[in-house]
């Protein structure tokens, strides 16, 4: 299958979401069309690989970029996990907002799956505490 054919199939079968202004927090992810339960609405053709950096390795990176990494990258045990595709491409999953009644979850294969039917226009969310095995607190 050619790249054009793969892309056409992706557009037809796997594009369900877009970014938008969220009533929960800043930017969020919203359904472009109905998402049936069991669907994987954020499947991407981009690499999901991440490269681990220590904070020392990132010392020479501008402070504004480090702050951006802190906001959007997984940080674990002093390591920052930066997407292999860099920070100038968008992975929608980094804009998923937290909800204690989420409509997506990470399945056993590590893929985001629709927990329930999601209507067109609805914000798509995950529970950060369950997804990242940590307790999260947010300013009201």
The first five atom37 places (N, CA, C, CB, O) and aatype in JSON, in Angstrom:
{
  "aatype": [20, 20, 20, 20, 20, 20, 20, 20, 20, 20, 20, 20, 20, 20, 20, 20, 20, 20, 20, 20, 20, 20, 20, 20, 20, 20, 20, 20, 20, 20, 20, 20, 20, 20, 20, 20, 20, 20, 20, 20, 20, 20, 20, 20, 20, 20, 20, 20, 20, 20, 20, 20, 20, 20, 20, 20, 20, 20, 20, 20, 20, 20, 20, 20, 20, 20, 20, 20, 20, 20, 20, 20, 20, 20, 20, 20, 20, 20, 20, 20, 20, 20, 20, 20, 20, 20, 20, 20, 20, 20, 20, 20, 20, 20, 20, 20, 20, 20, 20, 20, 20, 20, 20, 20, 20, 20, 20, 20, 20, 20, 20, 20, 20, 20, 20, 20, 20, 20, 20, 20, 20, 20, 20, 20, 20, 20, 20, 20, 20, 20, 20, 20, 20, 20, 20, 20, 20, 20, 20, 20],
  "atom_mask": [
    [1, 1, 1, 1, 1],
    [1, 1, 1, 1, 1],
    [1, 1, 1, 1, 1],
    [1, 1, 1, 1, 1],
    [1, 1, 1, 1, 1],
    [1, 1, 1, 1, 1],
    [1, 1, 1, 1, 1],
    [1, 1, 1, 1, 1],
    [1, 1, 1, 1, 1],
    [1, 1, 1, 1, 1],
    [1, 1, 1, 1, 1],
    [1, 1, 1, 1, 1],
    [1, 1, 1, 1, 1],
    [1, 1, 1, 1, 1],
    [1, 1, 1, 1, 1],
    [1, 1, 1, 1, 1],
    [1, 1, 1, 1, 1],
    [1, 1, 1, 1, 1],
    [1, 1, 1, 1, 1],
    [1, 1, 1, 1, 1],
    [1, 1, 1, 1, 1],
    [1, 1, 1, 1, 1],
    [1, 1, 1, 1, 1],
    [1, 1, 1, 1, 1],
    [1, 1, 1, 1, 1],
    [1, 1, 1, 1, 1],
    [1, 1, 1, 1, 1],
    [1, 1, 1, 1, 1],
    [1, 1, 1, 1, 1],
    [1, 1, 1, 1, 1],
    [1, 1, 1, 1, 1],
    [1, 1, 1, 1, 1],
    [1, 1, 1, 1, 1],
    [1, 1, 1, 1, 1],
    [1, 1, 1, 1, 1],
    [1, 1, 1, 1, 1],
    [1, 1, 1, 1, 1],
    [1, 1, 1, 1, 1],
    [1, 1, 1, 1, 1],
    [1, 1, 1, 1, 1],
    [1, 1, 1, 1, 1],
    [1, 1, 1, 1, 1],
    [1, 1, 1, 1, 1],
    [1, 1, 1, 1, 1],
    [1, 1, 1, 1, 1],
    [1, 1, 1, 1, 1],
    [1, 1, 1, 1, 1],
    [1, 1, 1, 1, 1],
    [1, 1, 1, 1, 1],
    [1, 1, 1, 1, 1],
    [1, 1, 1, 1, 1],
    [1, 1, 1, 1, 1],
    [1, 1, 1, 1, 1],
    [1, 1, 1, 1, 1],
    [1, 1, 1, 1, 1],
    [1, 1, 1, 1, 1],
    [1, 1, 1, 1, 1],
    [1, 1, 1, 1, 1],
    [1, 1, 1, 1, 1],
    [1, 1, 1, 1, 1],
    [1, 1, 1, 1, 1],
    [1, 1, 1, 1, 1],
    [1, 1, 1, 1, 1],
    [1, 1, 1, 1, 1],
    [1, 1, 1, 1, 1],
    [1, 1, 1, 1, 1],
    [1, 1, 1, 1, 1],
    [1, 1, 1, 1, 1],
    [1, 1, 1, 1, 1],
    [1, 1, 1, 1, 1],
    [1, 1, 1, 1, 1],
    [1, 1, 1, 1, 1],
    [1, 1, 1, 1, 1],
    [1, 1, 1, 1, 1],
    [1, 1, 1, 1, 1],
    [1, 1, 1, 1, 1],
    [1, 1, 1, 1, 1],
    [1, 1, 1, 1, 1],
    [1, 1, 1, 1, 1],
    [1, 1, 1, 1, 1],
    [1, 1, 1, 1, 1],
    [1, 1, 1, 1, 1],
    [1, 1, 1, 1, 1],
    [1, 1, 1, 1, 1],
    [1, 1, 1, 1, 1],
    [1, 1, 1, 1, 1],
    [1, 1, 1, 1, 1],
    [1, 1, 1, 1, 1],
    [1, 1, 1, 1, 1],
    [1, 1, 1, 1, 1],
    [1, 1, 1, 1, 1],
    [1, 1, 1, 1, 1],
    [1, 1, 1, 1, 1],
    [1, 1, 1, 1, 1],
    [1, 1, 1, 1, 1],
    [1, 1, 1, 1, 1],
    [1, 1, 1, 1, 1],
    [1, 1, 1, 1, 1],
    [1, 1, 1, 1, 1],
    [1, 1, 1, 1, 1],
    [1, 1, 1, 1, 1],
    [1, 1, 1, 1, 1],
    [1, 1, 1, 1, 1],
    [1, 1, 1, 1, 1],
    [1, 1, 1, 1, 1],
    [1, 1, 1, 1, 1],
    [1, 1, 1, 1, 1],
    [1, 1, 1, 1, 1],
    [1, 1, 1, 1, 1],
    [1, 1, 1, 1, 1],
    [1, 1, 1, 1, 1],
    [1, 1, 1, 1, 1],
    [1, 1, 1, 1, 1],
    [1, 1, 1, 1, 1],
    [1, 1, 1, 1, 1],
    [1, 1, 1, 1, 1],
    [1, 1, 1, 1, 1],
    [1, 1, 1, 1, 1],
    [1, 1, 1, 1, 1],
    [1, 1, 1, 1, 1],
    [1, 1, 1, 1, 1],
    [1, 1, 1, 1, 1],
    [1, 1, 1, 1, 1],
    [1, 1, 1, 1, 1],
    [1, 1, 1, 1, 1],
    [1, 1, 1, 1, 1],
    [1, 1, 1, 1, 1],
    [1, 1, 1, 1, 1],
    [1, 1, 1, 1, 1],
    [1, 1, 1, 1, 1],
    [1, 1, 1, 1, 1],
    [1, 1, 1, 1, 1],
    [1, 1, 1, 1, 1],
    [1, 1, 1, 1, 1],
    [1, 1, 1, 1, 1],
    [1, 1, 1, 1, 1],
    [1, 1, 1, 1, 1],
    [1, 1, 1, 1, 1],
    [1, 1, 1, 1, 1],
    [1, 1, 1, 1, 1]
  ],
  "atom_positions": [
    [[0.86, -1.18, 0.0], [0.0, 0.0, 0.0], [0.9, 1.24, 0.0], [-0.98, 0.0, 1.24], [1.85, 1.32, 0.78]],
    [[0.61, 2.17, -0.86], [1.4, 3.4, -0.95], [1.13, 4.29, 0.26], [1.09, 4.17, -2.27], [0.14, 4.12, 0.97]],
    [[2.03, 5.24, 0.48], [1.84, 6.19, 1.59], [0.54, 6.98, 1.41], [3.04, 7.15, 1.68], [-0.17, 7.24, 2.38]],
    [[0.24, 7.35, 0.16], [-1.0, 8.1, -0.11], [-2.21, 7.25, 0.27], [-1.08, 8.51, -1.6], [-3.16, 7.75, 0.87]],
    [[-2.18, 5.96, -0.08], [-3.29, 5.07, 0.26], [-3.4, 4.89, 1.78], [-3.11, 3.7, -0.42], [-4.5, 4.87, 2.32]],
    [[-2.25, 4.76, 2.45], [-2.26, 4.64, 3.92], [-2.84, 5.9, 4.57], [-0.82, 4.39, 4.45], [-3.63, 5.82, 5.51]],
    [[-2.45, 7.05, 4.05], [-2.96, 8.31, 4.59], [-4.45, 8.44, 4.34], [-2.21, 9.5, 3.96], [-5.19, 8.89, 5.23]],
    [[-4.91, 8.07, 3.16], [-6.34, 8.12, 2.86], [-7.12, 7.24, 3.82], [-6.61, 7.7, 1.4], [-8.16, 7.65, 4.35]],
    [[-6.64, 6.03, 4.06], [-7.28, 5.1, 4.99], [-7.3, 5.7, 6.41], [-6.53, 3.73, 5.0], [-8.3, 5.61, 7.11]],
    [[-6.19, 6.31, 6.81], [-6.1, 6.96, 8.13], [-7.15, 8.07, 8.26], [-4.68, 7.54, 8.35], [-7.86, 8.14, 9.27]],
    [[-7.24, 8.92, 7.25], [-8.2, 10.03, 7.29], [-9.64, 9.51, 7.38], [-8.04, 10.92, 6.04], [-10.46, 10.08, 8.09]],
    [[-9.92, 8.44, 6.67], [-11.26, 7.88, 6.62], [-11.62, 7.12, 7.89], [-11.39, 6.95, 5.42], [-12.76, 7.2, 8.37]],
    [[-10.66, 6.38, 8.45], [-10.96, 5.46, 9.54], [-10.48, 5.86, 10.92], [-10.4, 4.17, 9.22], [-10.98, 5.33, 11.92]],
    [[-9.52, 6.79, 11.02], [-8.91, 7.03, 12.32], [-8.92, 8.48, 12.8], [-7.53, 6.57, 12.29], [-8.49, 8.74, 13.92]],
    [[-9.38, 9.42, 12.01], [-9.4, 10.82, 12.45], [-10.76, 11.12, 13.07], [-9.1, 11.8, 11.27], [-11.77, 11.18, 12.38]],
    [[-10.75, 11.31, 14.39], [-11.98, 11.54, 15.14], [-11.95, 12.84, 15.94], [-12.22, 10.39, 16.07], [-12.99, 13.3, 16.4]],
    [[-10.78, 13.44, 16.12], [-10.65, 14.53, 17.09], [-9.94, 15.76, 16.54], [-9.93, 14.04, 18.3], [-9.22, 15.71, 15.54]],
    [[-10.16, 16.86, 17.24], [-9.49, 18.13, 16.94], [-9.24, 18.85, 18.26], [-10.35, 19.02, 15.97], [-9.79, 18.47, 19.3]],
    [[-8.43, 19.89, 18.22], [-8.21, 20.74, 19.39], [-9.26, 21.84, 19.42], [-6.78, 21.35, 19.36], [-9.77, 22.27, 18.38]],
    [[-9.58, 22.29, 20.63], [-10.53, 23.38, 20.78], [-10.38, 24.01, 22.16], [-11.96, 22.88, 20.58], [-9.62, 23.53, 22.99]],
    [[-11.11, 25.09, 22.38], [-11.09, 25.78, 23.67], [-11.93, 24.96, 24.64], [-11.63, 27.25, 23.54], [-13.09, 24.65, 24.37]],
    [[-11.33, 24.63, 25.78], [-11.98, 23.75, 26.75], [-12.58, 24.5, 27.93], [-10.99, 22.74, 27.25], [-11.96, 25.41, 28.47]],
    [[-13.8, 24.12, 28.33], [-14.36, 24.69, 29.55], [-13.69, 24.08, 30.79], [-15.88, 24.46, 29.6], [-13.83, 24.61, 31.89]],
    [[-12.97, 22.98, 30.61], [-12.28, 22.33, 31.74], [-10.98, 23.06, 32.04], [-11.99, 20.85, 31.43], [-10.73, 23.46, 33.18]],
    [[-10.15, 23.24, 31.0], [-8.86, 23.9, 31.2], [-8.23, 24.24, 29.86], [-7.92, 23.01, 32.03], [-7.83, 23.34, 29.12]],
    [[-8.13, 25.51, 29.53], [-7.39, 25.96, 28.35], [-7.79, 25.3, 27.06], [-5.95, 25.75, 28.57], [-8.87, 25.55, 26.53]],
    [[-6.91, 24.45, 26.55], [-7.12, 23.73, 25.31], [-7.52, 22.3, 25.63], [-5.86, 23.77, 24.4], [-7.02, 21.72, 26.6]],
    [[-8.41, 21.73, 24.84], [-8.82, 20.35, 25.03], [-8.98, 19.66, 23.69], [-10.11, 20.26, 25.83], [-8.8, 20.27, 22.64]],
    [[-9.33, 18.39, 23.75], [-9.53, 17.57, 22.56], [-11.03, 17.29, 22.44], [-8.72, 16.23, 22.64], [-11.68, 16.92, 23.41]],
    [[-11.57, 17.49, 21.23], [-13.0, 17.37, 21.0], [-13.29, 16.42, 19.84], [-13.62, 18.74, 20.73], [-12.51, 16.32, 18.89]],
    [[-14.42, 15.75, 19.93], [-14.84, 14.81, 18.88], [-15.29, 15.56, 17.64], [-15.97, 13.9, 19.39], [-16.18, 16.41, 17.71]],
    [[-14.68, 15.26, 16.5], [-15.09, 15.81, 15.2], [-16.34, 15.11, 14.67], [-13.95, 15.69, 14.17], [-17.1, 15.67, 13.88]],
    [[-16.53, 13.88, 15.12], [-17.66, 13.05, 14.72], [-17.95, 12.09, 15.87], [-17.37, 12.28, 13.37], [-17.14, 11.97, 16.79]],
    [[-19.06, 11.43, 15.84], [-19.39, 10.46, 16.88], [-18.27, 9.42, 16.97], [-20.76, 9.78, 16.6], [-17.74, 8.96, 15.96]],
    [[-17.93, 9.06, 18.21], [-16.9, 8.07, 18.47], [-17.56, 6.9, 19.2], [-15.7, 8.67, 19.31], [-17.91, 7.03, 20.37]],
    [[-17.74, 5.77, 18.54], [-18.36, 4.63, 19.21], [-17.47, 4.04, 20.3], [-18.7, 3.55, 18.19], [-16.24, 4.05, 20.19]],
    [[-18.09, 3.52, 21.34], [-17.38, 2.82, 22.41], [-16.47, 1.76, 21.76], [-18.38, 2.16, 23.43], [-16.88, 1.07, 20.83]],
    [[-15.24, 1.63, 22.28], [-14.3, 0.64, 21.76], [-13.42, 1.15, 20.63], [-15.05, -0.54, 21.29], [-12.51, 0.44, 20.2]],
    [[-13.67, 2.38, 20.16], [-12.87, 2.99, 19.09], [-11.58, 3.54, 19.68], [-13.67, 4.11, 18.37], [-11.53, 3.9, 20.85]],
    [[-10.54, 3.6, 18.86], [-9.25, 4.18, 19.24], [-9.13, 5.55, 18.55], [-8.05, 3.24, 18.85], [-8.52, 5.64, 17.49]],
    [[-9.7, 6.6, 19.13], [-9.87, 7.86, 18.41], [-8.6, 8.7, 18.21], [-10.84, 8.68, 19.12], [-8.63, 9.68, 17.47]],
    [[-7.5, 8.32, 18.84], [-6.28, 9.12, 18.67], [-5.16, 8.33, 18.0], [-5.81, 9.63, 20.02], [-3.99, 8.66, 18.17]],
    [[-5.52, 7.3, 17.26], [-4.52, 6.55, 16.5], [-3.83, 7.5, 15.54], [-5.15, 5.35, 15.74], [-4.47, 8.31, 14.87]],
    [[-2.52, 7.39, 15.48], [-1.75, 8.32, 14.67], [-0.79, 7.57, 13.77], [-0.98, 9.3, 15.55], [-0.46, 6.41, 14.03]],
    [[-0.37, 8.21, 12.72], [0.66, 7.65, 11.86], [2.04, 8.06, 12.36], [0.44, 8.11, 10.39], [3.06, 7.55, 11.89]],
    [[2.09, 9.0, 13.31], [3.36, 9.48, 13.85], [3.92, 8.48, 14.86], [3.19, 10.87, 14.5], [3.19, 7.72, 15.49]],
    [[5.21, 8.51, 15.0], [5.89, 7.66, 15.98], [5.45, 8.06, 17.39], [7.43, 7.78, 15.83], [5.32, 9.24, 17.7]],
    [[5.23, 7.05, 18.24], [4.88, 7.31, 19.64], [6.11, 7.18, 20.54], [3.78, 6.34, 20.11], [6.01, 7.28, 21.76]],
    [[7.27, 6.97, 19.92], [8.48, 6.78, 20.71], [8.88, 8.09, 21.39], [9.63, 6.28, 19.83], [8.63, 9.18, 20.89]],
    [[9.49, 7.93, 22.55], [9.98, 9.07, 23.3], [11.46, 8.87, 23.62], [9.15, 9.26, 24.61], [11.93, 7.74, 23.73]],
    [[12.16, 9.97, 23.75], [13.58, 9.95, 24.11], [13.69, 10.52, 25.52], [14.45, 10.77, 23.07], [13.14, 11.58, 25.82]],
    [[14.42, 9.8, 26.39], [14.6, 10.25, 27.77], [15.77, 11.21, 27.87], [14.82, 9.04, 28.71], [16.85, 10.97, 27.33]],
    [[15.53, 12.32, 28.57], [16.58, 13.28, 28.87], [16.63, 13.5, 30.37], [16.34, 14.62, 28.12], [15.59, 13.51, 31.04]],
    [[17.82, 13.67, 30.9], [17.95, 14.1, 32.3], [17.8, 15.62, 32.31], [19.34, 13.65, 32.94], [17.95, 16.28, 31.28]],
    [[17.5, 16.17, 33.47], [17.39, 17.64, 33.58], [18.74, 18.29, 33.28], [16.9, 18.05, 35.0], [18.79, 19.39, 32.74]],
    [[19.84, 17.61, 33.61], [21.18, 18.14, 33.33], [21.39, 18.24, 31.82], [22.27, 17.23, 33.98], [21.94, 19.23, 31.34]],
    [[20.96, 17.22, 31.08], [21.1, 17.25, 29.62], [20.3, 18.39, 29.0], [20.66, 15.91, 29.02], [20.66, 18.89, 27.93]],
    [[19.22, 18.79, 29.66], [18.37, 19.85, 29.11], [18.76, 21.24, 29.61], [16.92, 19.57, 29.47], [18.11, 22.22, 29.26]],
    [[19.83, 21.34, 30.41], [20.25, 22.61, 30.98], [20.54, 23.66, 29.91], [21.49, 22.41, 31.84], [20.28, 24.85, 30.12]],
    [[21.08, 23.25, 28.75], [21.44, 24.21, 27.7], [20.24, 24.62, 26.84], [22.52, 23.62, 26.82], [20.36, 25.51, 26.0]],
    [[19.09, 23.98, 27.04], [17.87, 24.31, 26.31], [17.29, 25.6, 26.91], [16.81, 23.13, 26.36], [17.29, 25.74, 28.14]],
    [[16.79, 26.53, 26.1], [16.22, 27.78, 26.66], [15.17, 27.49, 27.74], [15.59, 28.62, 25.53], [14.41, 26.53, 27.63]],
    [[15.15, 28.31, 28.77], [14.25, 28.1, 29.91], [12.78, 28.05, 29.5], [14.46, 29.2, 30.95], [12.0, 27.31, 30.08]],
    [[12.42, 28.84, 28.5], [11.02, 28.82, 28.04], [10.66, 27.47, 27.41], [10.77, 29.96, 27.04], [9.53, 27.0, 27.55]],
    [[11.61, 26.87, 26.73], [11.38, 25.55, 26.13], [11.32, 24.49, 27.23], [12.5, 25.21, 25.1], [10.48, 23.59, 27.17]],
    [[12.21, 24.58, 28.24], [12.17, 23.64, 29.37], [10.83, 23.72, 30.08], [13.31, 23.94, 30.37], [10.27, 22.69, 30.47]],
    [[10.29, 24.92, 30.26], [8.99, 25.08, 30.9], [7.91, 24.4, 30.07], [8.66, 26.58, 31.1], [7.01, 23.76, 30.61]],
    [[7.99, 24.55, 28.76], [7.04, 23.9, 27.83], [7.15, 22.38, 27.97], [7.32, 24.34, 26.36], [6.13, 21.7, 28.01]],
    [[8.37, 21.85, 28.03], [8.57, 20.41, 28.21], [7.96, 19.94, 29.53], [10.07, 20.07, 28.17], [7.32, 18.89, 29.59]],
    [[8.15, 20.73, 30.59], [7.59, 20.37, 31.9], [6.07, 20.3, 31.86], [8.02, 21.38, 32.95], [5.46, 19.5, 32.57]],
    [[5.47, 21.13, 31.04], [4.01, 21.18, 30.97], [3.44, 20.03, 30.14], [3.56, 22.5, 30.4], [2.37, 19.52, 30.44]],
    [[4.15, 19.63, 29.08], [3.56, 18.7, 28.12], [4.22, 17.33, 28.02], [3.59, 19.32, 26.8], [3.72, 16.46, 27.3]],
    [[5.32, 17.11, 28.71], [6.01, 15.82, 28.62], [5.92, 15.07, 29.94], [7.48, 16.01, 28.23], [5.82, 15.68, 31.01]],
    [[5.94, 13.77, 29.85], [5.99, 12.93, 31.04], [7.33, 13.15, 31.71], [5.78, 11.42, 30.7], [8.37, 13.16, 31.05]],
    [[7.3, 13.34, 33.03], [8.52, 13.47, 33.82], [8.45, 12.4, 34.9], [8.68, 14.91, 34.43], [7.5, 12.34, 35.68]],
    [[9.48, 11.57, 34.92], [9.48, 10.46, 35.86], [10.9, 10.21, 36.34], [8.88, 9.18, 35.22], [11.82, 10.06, 35.54]],
    [[11.08, 10.17, 37.66], [12.39, 9.89, 38.26], [13.48, 10.8, 37.69], [12.77, 8.43, 38.04], [14.57, 10.33, 37.39]],
    [[13.18, 12.08, 37.55], [14.16, 13.04, 37.07], [14.43, 13.0, 35.58], [15.41, 12.83, 37.77], [15.32, 13.7, 35.09]],
    [[13.69, 12.19, 34.86], [13.85, 12.08, 33.4], [12.66, 12.73, 32.71], [13.98, 10.59, 32.97], [11.52, 12.63, 33.16]],
    [[12.95, 13.41, 31.6], [11.91, 14.05, 30.8], [11.78, 13.22, 29.52], [12.25, 15.57, 30.49], [12.76, 13.02, 28.8]],
    [[10.56, 12.75, 29.24], [10.31, 11.92, 28.06], [9.79, 12.81, 26.94], [9.29, 10.78, 28.37], [8.64, 13.25, 26.97]],
    [[10.64, 13.08, 25.95], [10.31, 14.0, 24.85], [9.94, 13.16, 23.61], [11.52, 14.96, 24.54], [10.66, 12.24, 23.25]],
    [[8.81, 13.5, 22.96], [8.42, 12.74, 21.77], [9.52, 12.77, 20.71], [7.12, 13.31, 21.18], [10.13, 13.81, 20.46]],
    [[9.75, 11.62, 20.09], [10.76, 11.49, 19.04], [10.49, 12.45, 17.88], [10.8, 10.04, 18.53], [11.42, 12.87, 17.2]],
    [[9.23, 12.81, 17.67], [8.88, 13.71, 16.56], [9.14, 15.17, 16.92], [7.42, 13.53, 16.18], [8.9, 16.06, 16.1]],
    [[9.63, 15.43, 18.14], [9.95, 16.8, 18.55], [8.75, 17.52, 19.13], [10.5, 17.57, 17.39], [7.71, 16.91, 19.37]],
    [[8.89, 18.79, 19.34], [7.83, 19.58, 19.96], [7.14, 20.53, 19.0], [8.4, 20.36, 21.11], [6.3, 21.33, 19.41]],
    [[7.49, 20.46, 17.71], [6.81, 21.31, 16.72], [5.73, 20.56, 15.97], [7.82, 21.87, 15.74], [5.11, 21.11, 15.06]],
    [[5.5, 19.33, 16.34], [4.41, 18.54, 15.79], [3.43, 18.3, 16.94], [4.91, 17.17, 15.15], [3.82, 18.34, 18.1]],
    [[2.2, 18.07, 16.62], [1.19, 17.95, 17.67], [0.71, 16.51, 17.81], [0.01, 18.88, 17.38], [0.23, 15.9, 16.85]],
    [[0.83, 15.98, 19.0], [0.16, 14.74, 19.37], [-1.02, 15.18, 20.21], [1.12, 13.73, 20.16], [-0.84, 15.73, 21.3]],
    [[-2.22, 14.93, 19.73], [-3.41, 15.42, 20.43], [-3.5, 14.92, 21.86], [-4.64, 15.01, 19.67], [-4.06, 15.61, 22.72]],
    [[-2.97, 13.73, 22.14], [-3.14, 13.18, 23.48], [-2.53, 14.04, 24.57], [-2.55, 11.81, 23.54], [-2.95, 13.94, 25.72]],
    [[-1.55, 14.89, 24.26], [-0.98, 15.74, 25.31], [-1.95, 16.86, 25.72], [0.35, 16.35, 24.83], [-1.73, 17.52, 26.74]],
    [[-3.01, 17.07, 24.95], [-4.0, 18.08, 25.28], [-5.25, 17.5, 25.94], [-4.38, 18.84, 24.04], [-6.22, 18.22, 26.16]],
    [[-5.23, 16.21, 26.24], [-6.39, 15.61, 26.92], [-6.49, 16.16, 28.33], [-6.28, 14.06, 26.95], [-5.51, 16.16, 29.07]],
    [[-7.65, 16.63, 28.69], [-7.87, 17.14, 30.04], [-8.33, 16.02, 30.96], [-8.89, 18.27, 30.03], [-8.81, 14.98, 30.53]],
    [[-8.16, 16.29, 32.25], [-8.49, 15.34, 33.32], [-9.97, 15.39, 33.67], [-7.66, 15.63, 34.56], [-10.57, 16.46, 33.71]],
    [[-10.53, 14.22, 33.91], [-11.9, 14.12, 34.4], [-11.99, 12.89, 35.3], [-12.93, 14.03, 33.22], [-11.36, 11.87, 35.02]],
    [[-12.78, 12.98, 36.36], [-13.04, 11.82, 37.2], [-14.13, 10.95, 36.57], [-13.46, 12.25, 38.63], [-14.41, 9.86, 37.06]],
    [[-14.75, 11.45, 35.49], [-15.71, 10.66, 34.69], [-15.23, 10.68, 33.24], [-17.18, 11.23, 34.82], [-15.91, 11.23, 32.38]],
    [[-14.07, 10.07, 32.97], [-13.49, 10.16, 31.62], [-14.24, 9.32, 30.61], [-12.04, 9.74, 31.65], [-14.95, 8.38, 30.95]],
    [[-14.08, 9.7, 29.33], [-14.69, 8.9, 28.28], [-13.65, 8.11, 27.48], [-15.47, 9.8, 27.34], [-14.0, 7.37, 26.56]],
    [[-12.37, 8.26, 27.84], [-11.29, 7.46, 27.26], [-10.51, 6.8, 28.39], [-10.34, 8.34, 26.38], [-10.5, 7.27, 29.52]],
    [[-9.84, 5.69, 28.05], [-8.94, 5.05, 29.01], [-7.82, 4.38, 28.22], [-9.7, 4.02, 29.92], [-7.96, 4.07, 27.04]],
    [[-6.69, 4.15, 28.91], [-5.6, 3.39, 28.31], [-5.91, 1.91, 28.5], [-4.22, 3.77, 28.94], [-6.02, 1.44, 29.63]],
    [[-6.04, 1.17, 27.39], [-6.33, -0.26, 27.49], [-5.04, -1.02, 27.81], [-6.96, -0.78, 26.17], [-3.98, -0.41, 27.98]],
    [[-5.12, -2.34, 27.9], [-3.96, -3.16, 28.26], [-2.82, -3.07, 27.25], [-4.38, -4.6, 28.4], [-1.67, -3.38, 27.59]],
    [[-3.12, -2.66, 26.02], [-2.09, -2.49, 24.99], [-1.49, -1.08, 24.99], [-2.67, -2.8, 23.61], [-0.64, -0.77, 24.16]],
    [[-1.93, -0.23, 25.94], [-1.42, 1.14, 26.02], [-2.02, 2.08, 25.0], [0.05, 1.13, 25.86], [-1.48, 3.16, 24.76]],
    [[-3.15, 1.68, 24.39], [-3.83, 2.55, 23.43], [-5.01, 3.23, 24.09], [-4.29, 1.76, 22.19], [-5.7, 2.63, 24.92]],
    [[-5.25, 4.48, 23.71], [-6.42, 5.18, 24.22], [-7.66, 4.66, 23.52], [-6.28, 6.72, 24.03], [-7.74, 4.66, 22.29]],
    [[-8.63, 4.22, 24.3], [-9.85, 3.6, 23.79], [-11.07, 4.32, 24.36], [-9.9, 2.09, 24.13], [-11.07, 4.72, 25.52]],
    [[-12.1, 4.46, 23.55], [-13.34, 5.08, 24.01], [-14.03, 4.14, 25.0], [-14.29, 5.4, 22.81], [-14.32, 2.98, 24.69]],
    [[-14.27, 4.66, 26.19], [-14.9, 3.9, 27.28], [-16.41, 3.82, 27.08], [-14.58, 4.54, 28.65], [-17.07, 2.87, 27.51]],
    [[-16.95, 4.83, 26.43], [-18.39, 4.97, 26.16], [-18.56, 5.58, 24.77], [-19.1, 5.87, 27.26], [-17.58, 6.01, 24.17]],
    [[-19.77, 5.62, 24.26], [-20.04, 6.37, 23.03], [-19.81, 7.85, 23.31], [-21.51, 6.11, 22.51], [-20.28, 8.36, 24.33]],
    [[-19.11, 8.53, 22.43], [-18.8, 9.95, 22.6], [-19.45, 10.7, 21.43], [-17.24, 10.21, 22.65], [-19.24, 10.35, 20.26]],
    [[-20.22, 11.7, 21.75], [-20.95, 12.46, 20.72], [-20.06, 13.5, 20.06], [-22.18, 13.14, 21.32], [-19.15, 14.06, 20.68]],
    [[-20.33, 13.76, 18.79], [-19.66, 14.83, 18.04], [-19.73, 16.12, 18.86], [-20.32, 15.04, 16.62], [-20.79, 16.48, 19.36]],
    [[-18.59, 16.81, 19.01], [-18.53, 18.07, 19.74], [-18.19, 17.91, 21.22], [-19.83, 18.78, 19.62], [-17.83, 18.89, 21.88]],
    [[-18.29, 16.7, 21.74], [-18.0, 16.46, 23.16], [-16.5, 16.48, 23.41], [-18.61, 15.1, 23.61], [-15.72, 16.05, 22.56]],
    [[-16.09, 17.0, 24.59], [-14.67, 16.95, 24.95], [-14.29, 15.54, 25.33], [-14.36, 17.93, 26.1], [-15.03, 14.84, 26.03]],
    [[-13.12, 15.13, 24.87], [-12.59, 13.8, 25.13], [-11.61, 13.93, 26.3], [-11.89, 13.19, 23.85], [-10.72, 14.77, 26.27]],
    [[-11.77, 13.09, 27.34], [-10.98, 13.22, 28.56], [-10.45, 11.87, 29.05], [-11.82, 13.88, 29.66], [-10.92, 10.81, 28.63]],
    [[-9.47, 11.95, 29.95], [-8.96, 10.77, 30.65], [-8.87, 11.1, 32.13], [-7.57, 10.33, 30.08], [-8.89, 12.27, 32.51]],
    [[-8.78, 10.08, 32.96], [-8.54, 10.27, 34.39], [-7.02, 10.18, 34.59], [-9.31, 9.19, 35.28], [-6.44, 9.11, 34.48]],
    [[-6.39, 11.32, 34.89], [-4.94, 11.35, 35.05], [-4.48, 10.39, 36.14], [-4.47, 12.77, 35.37], [-3.45, 9.73, 36.0]],
    [[-5.23, 10.3, 37.24], [-4.81, 9.47, 38.37], [-4.7, 8.0, 37.94], [-5.81, 9.61, 39.54], [-3.73, 7.33, 38.28]],
    [[-5.68, 7.52, 37.21], [-5.67, 6.12, 36.75], [-4.67, 5.96, 35.6], [-7.09, 5.68, 36.3], [-3.9, 5.0, 35.58]],
    [[-4.66, 6.89, 34.67], [-3.81, 6.78, 33.48], [-2.32, 6.83, 33.82], [-4.14, 7.89, 32.51], [-1.52, 6.13, 33.2]],
    [[-1.96, 7.65, 34.8], [-0.55, 7.86, 35.11], [-0.16, 7.33, 36.48], [-0.21, 9.33, 35.02], [0.94, 7.6, 36.97]],
    [[-1.08, 6.58, 37.12], [-0.82, 5.94, 38.4], [-0.22, 6.92, 39.41], [0.11, 4.75, 38.22], [0.8, 6.64, 40.04]],
    [[-0.87, 8.05, 39.55], [-0.41, 9.1, 40.45], [-1.6, 9.96, 40.81], [0.73, 9.96, 39.79], [-2.6, 9.99, 40.08]],
    [[-1.52, 10.65, 41.93], [-2.62, 11.52, 42.32], [-2.32, 12.95, 41.85], [-2.84, 11.48, 43.87], [-1.23, 13.47, 42.08]],
    [[-3.3, 13.56, 41.2], [-3.13, 14.89, 40.64], [-4.05, 15.88, 41.34], [-3.4, 14.88, 39.13], [-5.21, 15.59, 41.63]],
    [[-3.51, 17.06, 41.61], [-4.29, 18.12, 42.26], [-4.24, 19.34, 41.36], [-3.74, 18.45, 43.7], [-3.2, 19.66, 40.78]],
    [[-5.37, 20.01, 41.25], [-5.44, 21.16, 40.35], [-5.97, 22.37, 41.1], [-6.34, 20.86, 39.14], [-6.81, 22.24, 41.99]],
    [[-5.45, 23.55, 40.74], [-5.94, 24.79, 41.32], [-7.36, 25.01, 40.84], [-5.04, 26.0, 40.94], [-7.66, 24.81, 39.66]],
    [[-8.23, 25.41, 41.74], [-9.62, 25.68, 41.38], [-9.73, 27.04, 40.75], [-10.54, 25.59, 42.61], [-10.83, 27.47, 40.38]]
  ]
}
